[in-house]
């Protein structure tokens, strides 16, 4: 009986997930770099800026879609 789990597929999934999360964190760091006058964490937690939260959610969703398309091929 052949292996039920194809370990090369699992390894590829873990590797591409790590690459995607790394690029996602890099993009968030770039976004933080280009907005030096705005402390994003303070705006979200202390001031509860809903507009900024929606904007960041849309940006992060867009970045995630781009990364997933790039990783998937």
FENQUIKA-V325372 format. One record per run of one state. SS is the DSSP state (H for helix, E for strand, C for the rest). FROM is the first residue (numbers start at 1). LEN is the number of residues. If there is no record, write none. Layout:
[[SS | FROM | LEN] [SS | FROM | LEN]]
This chain:
[[C | 1 | 6] [H | 7 | 28] [C | 35 | 5] [H | 40 | 6] [C | 46 | 4] [H | 50 | 23] [C | 73 | 1]]
